[in-house]
Amino acid sequence: MKNIEELIQAYEIDTNGPAGMGRFEVLNMLTNRDVIEERKGQLTTSQAARLLFADEKLMSHHTQVIDECGDQTEFVRLRQHDPSPSAWWWFLEQMPVEQFS
């Protein structure tokens, strides 16, 4: 199992440039984000800041992440485990576009 620093580093890399990721890699990124959320209490101040920055990148690349899965329908299929609505990263197709203008 990866430690929290390794998870954050992987998440940062994934959110820097989701181009070419593909469906499996997107699923892995979102699953890593779940684990980070579960272990959020272990984050240092620096790691928490890096997580926030990476989350902002994910939000700004939300359309590209969905496209990497094929389309919105394929992205929605990744949610087979019925994530909590508070796990916003699983619901990128619902992000309002005006939030990024």
C-alpha angles and dihedrals in degrees: 000000000000119000120239094262092054090049093051092047091051091047091050091052092048094049093047093068121358093178111125095011100123129202097293093051091048089052090050092049093051092046090051088052089054091054091048089052091050090052097039091122089066094058121114117224090259093050091048090053091048090049091053091050092048090048089053090052091050090051092049091049095043095119092049092049090053091048090052087063091055099257143334093286092055091047091053089052089064088072095074091129091061100238122209114268087239087067089083093174089074091057102053092136088066095057112118111242092218088065087075102043 
